[in-house]
Amino acid sequence: MDFSFSDREGLRRELERNEFAEAAYSLHGGHPPDAHCLDYRDGRWWVYYSTGGRELAVTTFDDEPSACLELVDRLVRDPHTRPEARPHWFAS
């Protein structure tokens, strides 16, 4: 898998190009169900896993590129983020 980006918008394009399931992540924070999230708040970039309205495995960064790389790493390691991981009956 090859990724090339320097910010959240570039990351969005790369995730789409590499066919990551849109429901598996949020690039604008929040608390979507069972999703990896990237957020900017309080002057820092936050990467976390959202489930049940909670933020788990929280890591913060001073810069956007580092946070984006962390999110990609988490998505690549999670086997449920790619289309082939979805059941055959799943309809997008």
Sequence and secondary structure as in RCSB ss.txt:
>XXXX:A:sequence
MDFSFSDREGLRRELERNEFAEAAYSLHGGHPPDAHCLDYRDGRWWVYYSTGGRELAVTTFDDEPSACLELVDRL
VRDPHTRPEARPHWFAS
>XXXX:A:secstr
     SSHHHHHHHHHHTT  GGGEESS S  TTEEEEEEETTEEEEEEEETTEEEEEEEESSHHHHHHHHHHHH
HH TTSSGGGS TT   
